[in-house]
């Protein structure tokens, strides 16, 4: 059995759908339906059961995950821990500590005690403004300075994993800017591709933040954008190579500008290139990342050779095969 937390969310549901279609249907899904449309991410999926996040750990420890039979640790092959509060604008630190740190520690500890493979979602937000670079070398983790409470909560768990030596037995993935189908419920936390699509389709224009750094032109702020289908390939790799552990960056290793992204969206829609720039809200000016780029040498050194989809091709696929098709989920 494979347990997936955050299974109705963006990346969790993509992984669950992928595993279901691959014939691995002995899946136990864990989530909480705080967003009214998240359930749509589970349509068409075959799975064993679904359980509320708030009671999951209690049932796991008691071996009562299913109503028709008890589940013992030997029945569980893998935990994919994708669940978390992912709102970068969440400032309730106590809430973030409970959901992103304490919950993760408890679940990870259970997996370690029961010799169950544990793969979890970290975040590139741990790198803050990137002043200390984007190396996933464990020796640099203590020097990182996140810009928001969300990033801090993710960094705390990474540090716990490293300081307790668990990086030698589990896998953490620091997601960079992931985009793709099934992110539709995320609101302001969804990708700029998804948020820009309606106006791009209707009015043929995309609006981007102005730059407030003299050396960086408007729209030339850069991110490491990675398609969610590449995430699937990397997780598959770590599922198949159980001898490999550690904390790894998960990005393409090539930063692209928001202008590049806007051009790709408009081109996929067969629109003329029209980009407008507007003022950044005051509350995020001091917390804005102007550049992110995964240093993925550590990932590639494991033997992973699945490559990464080119931004233009990924956006074309997303736009034409998902966003242009009503209610199209992965």
C-alpha positions as CSV (number, residue, x, y, z in Angstrom):
1,X,0.0,0.0,0.0
2,X,1.1,3.6,-0.8
3,X,-0.1,6.4,1.4
4,X,-0.3,9.9,-0.1
5,X,-0.9,12.9,2.0
6,X,-2.2,16.1,0.4
7,X,-3.7,13.6,-2.1
8,X,-6.5,16.0,-3.3
9,X,-4.1,18.9,-3.7
10,X,-2.1,19.9,-6.7
11,X,1.0,17.7,-6.8
12,X,-0.5,15.0,-4.5
13,X,-3.4,14.4,-6.8
14,X,-1.2,14.3,-9.9
15,X,1.0,11.6,-8.2
16,X,-2.1,9.7,-7.1
17,X,-3.7,9.8,-10.6
18,X,-0.4,8.7,-12.1
19,X,0.0,5.8,-9.7
20,X,-3.6,4.7,-10.2
21,X,-3.2,4.7,-14.0
22,X,0.0,2.8,-13.6
23,X,-1.8,-0.1,-11.9
24,X,-0.8,0.8,-8.4
25,X,-4.3,1.2,-7.1
26,X,-3.7,0.1,-3.5
27,X,-3.6,3.7,-2.5
28,X,-4.7,5.3,0.8
29,X,-5.4,9.0,0.3
30,X,-5.1,11.6,3.1
31,X,-6.3,15.1,2.9
32,X,-8.8,17.7,4.1
33,X,-11.2,19.4,1.7
34,X,-10.8,22.9,2.8
35,X,-11.2,24.1,-0.8
36,X,-14.6,23.3,-2.3
37,X,-13.3,22.2,-5.7
38,X,-10.4,20.0,-4.6
39,X,-12.5,16.9,-4.9
40,X,-12.5,17.3,-8.7
41,X,-8.8,16.3,-8.7
42,X,-9.8,12.8,-7.6
43,X,-12.4,12.1,-10.3
44,X,-11.7,8.9,-12.3
45,X,-9.1,7.6,-9.8
46,X,-9.0,4.1,-8.3
47,X,-7.9,4.0,-4.7
48,X,-8.5,1.9,-1.6
49,X,-9.8,4.6,0.8
50,X,-9.5,8.2,1.8
51,X,-9.1,9.5,5.3
52,X,-9.3,12.9,6.9
53,X,-5.9,14.5,7.7
54,X,-6.8,15.3,11.3
55,X,-7.5,11.7,12.3
56,X,-5.0,10.0,10.0
57,X,-2.0,9.8,12.4
58,X,-4.1,8.4,15.2
59,X,-5.5,5.7,12.9
60,X,-2.0,5.0,11.5
61,X,-0.5,4.4,14.9
62,X,-3.4,2.2,16.0
63,X,-3.4,0.2,12.7
64,X,-7.1,1.1,12.0
65,X,-6.8,3.0,8.7
66,X,-9.5,1.0,7.0
67,X,-12.9,0.1,8.4
68,X,-12.9,-3.4,6.9
69,X,-9.5,-4.6,8.0
70,X,-6.6,-3.5,10.1
71,X,-3.4,-2.2,8.4
72,X,-0.1,-3.2,9.9
73,X,3.2,-1.4,9.1
74,X,4.2,-4.4,6.9
75,X,1.3,-3.6,4.6
76,X,2.7,-0.1,3.8
77,X,5.4,0.2,1.2
78,X,5.7,4.0,0.8
79,X,4.5,7.3,2.2
80,X,4.4,10.2,-0.2
81,X,4.1,13.2,2.1
82,X,2.8,16.0,-0.2
83,X,0.4,17.6,2.4
84,X,1.2,21.0,3.9
85,X,-0.1,24.5,4.2
86,X,1.4,25.9,1.0
87,X,0.2,29.5,1.4
88,X,3.3,31.8,1.3
89,X,1.1,34.6,2.7
90,X,0.1,32.6,5.8
91,X,1.5,34.4,8.8
92,X,0.1,32.3,11.6
93,X,3.4,30.7,12.7
94,X,1.7,28.4,15.2
95,X,-0.5,27.0,12.5
96,X,2.4,26.5,10.2
97,X,4.4,24.8,12.9
98,X,1.6,22.4,13.6
99,X,0.9,21.6,9.9
100,X,4.3,21.8,8.3
101,X,6.7,20.9,11.0
102,X,5.2,18.9,13.9
103,X,2.9,16.8,11.6
104,X,5.8,16.0,9.3
105,X,8.1,15.0,12.2
106,X,5.4,12.7,13.6
107,X,4.8,11.0,10.2
108,X,8.4,10.7,9.3
109,X,9.3,9.2,12.7
110,X,6.6,6.6,12.3
111,X,8.1,5.7,8.9
112,X,11.6,5.5,10.3
113,X,10.4,3.3,13.2
114,X,8.6,1.0,10.8
115,X,11.2,0.9,7.9
116,X,8.8,2.5,5.5
117,X,10.1,4.6,2.6
118,X,9.3,8.3,3.1
119,X,9.4,10.9,0.3
120,X,8.3,14.4,1.2
121,X,7.7,17.8,-0.3
122,X,10.1,20.6,0.7
123,X,10.3,23.9,-1.0
124,X,12.6,26.3,-2.8
125,X,11.2,29.0,-0.5
126,X,13.9,27.9,2.0
127,X,16.4,29.8,-0.1
128,X,14.9,33.2,0.5
129,X,16.3,35.8,-1.8
130,X,18.9,33.5,-3.0
131,X,21.8,35.5,-1.5
132,X,23.3,32.3,-0.3
133,X,22.8,30.5,-3.6
134,X,20.6,27.5,-4.4
135,X,22.8,24.6,-3.4
136,X,21.0,21.6,-1.8
137,X,24.3,20.6,-0.2
138,X,23.3,19.8,3.4
139,X,26.2,21.8,4.8
140,X,24.6,25.0,3.4
141,X,21.1,24.4,4.8
142,X,21.9,26.0,8.2
143,X,22.9,29.3,6.4
144,X,19.6,29.7,4.5
145,X,17.3,32.6,5.3
146,X,13.7,32.3,4.1
147,X,11.6,35.4,3.4
148,X,8.3,34.2,4.9
149,X,6.9,32.0,7.7
150,X,6.0,29.3,5.1
151,X,9.6,29.0,3.9
152,X,10.8,29.0,7.5
153,X,8.5,26.1,8.4
154,X,9.8,24.1,5.5
155,X,13.4,24.9,6.4
156,X,12.8,23.7,10.0
157,X,11.8,20.3,8.8
158,X,14.7,20.0,6.4
159,X,17.0,20.9,9.3
160,X,15.4,18.3,11.6
161,X,15.9,15.7,8.9
162,X,19.6,16.6,8.4
163,X,20.4,17.1,12.1
164,X,19.0,13.7,13.1
165,X,20.7,11.9,10.2
166,X,17.5,11.0,8.5
167,X,18.7,12.4,5.2
168,X,20.5,9.0,4.8
169,X,17.2,7.1,4.7
170,X,14.5,9.4,3.3
171,X,14.0,11.7,0.4
172,X,13.1,15.4,0.5
173,X,12.3,17.3,-2.7
174,X,12.7,21.1,-2.8
175,X,10.1,22.1,-5.4
176,X,10.8,25.2,-7.4
177,X,7.9,26.9,-9.3
178,X,5.8,23.9,-10.2
179,X,2.8,24.5,-12.6
180,X,0.3,22.4,-14.5
181,X,-3.1,20.7,-14.3
182,X,-4.9,20.2,-11.0
183,X,-3.7,23.5,-9.5
184,X,-7.1,25.1,-10.3
185,X,-8.2,25.2,-6.6
186,X,-5.2,27.1,-5.3
187,X,-6.4,30.6,-5.9
188,X,-3.7,33.2,-5.4
189,X,-1.2,30.4,-4.8
190,X,-1.7,29.0,-8.3
191,X,0.9,29.6,-11.0
192,X,1.0,32.8,-12.9
193,X,0.3,30.7,-16.0
194,X,-3.1,29.6,-14.7
195,X,-3.9,33.0,-13.3
196,X,-2.9,34.8,-16.5
197,X,-4.8,32.5,-18.8
198,X,-8.3,34.0,-18.7
199,X,-7.2,37.5,-19.6
200,X,-4.7,36.3,-22.1
201,X,-7.5,34.3,-23.8
202,X,-10.1,37.0,-23.7
203,X,-8.1,40.2,-24.1
204,X,-4.8,39.0,-25.6
205,X,-2.7,40.6,-22.9
206,X,-0.7,39.4,-19.9
207,X,0.1,41.7,-16.9
208,X,3.3,41.3,-14.9
209,X,4.9,43.0,-11.9
210,X,7.2,45.9,-12.5
211,X,10.8,45.5,-11.4
212,X,12.1,47.6,-8.6
213,X,15.8,46.7,-9.2
214,X,17.5,49.0,-11.6
215,X,19.6,46.3,-13.2
216,X,16.6,44.1,-13.9
217,X,14.1,45.2,-16.6
218,X,10.4,44.8,-16.2
219,X,9.4,41.2,-16.7
220,X,13.0,40.0,-16.6
221,X,12.6,38.7,-13.1
222,X,13.4,35.0,-13.4
223,X,12.2,31.7,-11.9
224,X,12.9,28.1,-12.3
225,X,9.6,27.0,-13.7
226,X,9.1,23.2,-13.7
227,X,6.1,21.3,-15.3
228,X,4.3,19.0,-12.9
229,X,4.8,16.1,-15.4
230,X,8.6,16.4,-14.7
231,X,7.9,16.1,-11.0
232,X,6.2,12.7,-11.7
233,X,9.3,11.5,-13.5
234,X,11.6,12.4,-10.6
235,X,9.3,10.9,-7.9
236,X,9.1,7.7,-10.0
237,X,12.9,7.6,-10.1
238,X,13.1,7.8,-6.3
239,X,10.4,5.2,-5.9
240,X,12.3,2.8,-8.1
241,X,15.7,3.5,-6.5
242,X,15.1,2.9,-2.8
243,X,18.8,2.9,-2.1
244,X,19.1,6.7,-2.9
245,X,18.2,9.2,-0.1
246,X,18.8,12.8,0.7
247,X,17.3,16.3,0.2
248,X,17.3,17.4,-3.5
249,X,16.4,20.4,-5.5
250,X,13.6,19.7,-8.0
251,X,13.8,22.3,-10.7
252,X,15.0,22.4,-14.3
253,X,18.3,24.1,-13.4
254,X,17.5,26.8,-15.9
255,X,15.9,30.1,-14.8
256,X,13.5,31.7,-17.3
257,X,12.0,35.2,-17.3
258,X,8.4,36.1,-16.7
259,X,8.6,37.7,-20.2
260,X,9.5,34.3,-21.6
261,X,6.6,32.8,-19.8
262,X,4.2,35.4,-21.1
263,X,5.3,35.0,-24.7
264,X,4.9,31.3,-24.4
265,X,1.3,31.6,-23.1
266,X,0.3,34.1,-25.8
267,X,2.0,32.0,-28.5
268,X,0.1,28.9,-27.4
269,X,-3.1,30.9,-27.8
270,X,-2.0,32.2,-31.2
271,X,-2.2,35.8,-29.9
272,X,0.0,38.8,-30.6
273,X,2.6,39.5,-27.9
274,X,1.1,42.1,-25.5
275,X,2.6,42.5,-22.1
276,X,1.7,45.2,-19.6
277,X,3.5,45.9,-16.3
278,X,1.9,47.0,-13.0
279,X,3.0,48.0,-9.5
280,X,3.8,45.3,-7.0
281,X,1.8,45.5,-3.8
282,X,3.7,47.1,-1.0
283,X,3.3,44.1,1.3
284,X,5.4,41.9,-1.0
285,X,8.0,44.2,-2.3
286,X,10.5,43.3,0.4
287,X,9.7,39.6,0.2
288,X,9.9,39.2,-3.6
289,X,12.3,36.7,-5.2
290,X,13.9,38.2,-8.3
291,X,15.7,35.1,-9.2
292,X,15.5,31.4,-8.5
293,X,17.4,28.6,-10.2
294,X,17.8,25.0,-8.9
295,X,21.3,23.8,-8.6
296,X,20.4,20.2,-9.6
297,X,23.9,18.7,-9.8
298,X,23.1,16.6,-6.7
299,X,20.0,15.2,-8.4
300,X,21.8,14.4,-11.6
301,X,24.6,12.7,-9.7
302,X,22.1,10.0,-8.5
303,X,21.8,8.8,-12.1
304,X,18.5,10.5,-12.9
305,X,18.5,11.2,-16.6
306,X,14.8,11.8,-17.4
307,X,15.5,15.4,-18.5
308,X,13.1,18.3,-18.2
309,X,10.5,19.6,-20.6
310,X,11.3,22.9,-22.3
311,X,9.2,25.8,-20.9
312,X,7.6,26.6,-24.2
313,X,6.6,23.0,-24.8
314,X,5.3,22.6,-21.3
315,X,3.2,25.7,-21.5
316,X,1.8,24.7,-24.9
317,X,0.8,21.3,-23.5
318,X,-0.8,22.9,-20.4
319,X,-2.7,25.5,-22.4
320,X,-3.9,23.4,-25.3
321,X,-4.6,20.1,-23.5
322,X,-5.9,21.4,-20.2
323,X,-6.7,25.1,-19.9
324,X,-8.5,25.2,-23.2
325,X,-10.5,22.1,-22.4
326,X,-13.4,22.9,-19.9
327,X,-12.9,21.1,-16.5
328,X,-9.9,19.1,-17.8
329,X,-7.9,17.6,-14.9
330,X,-4.9,15.4,-15.1
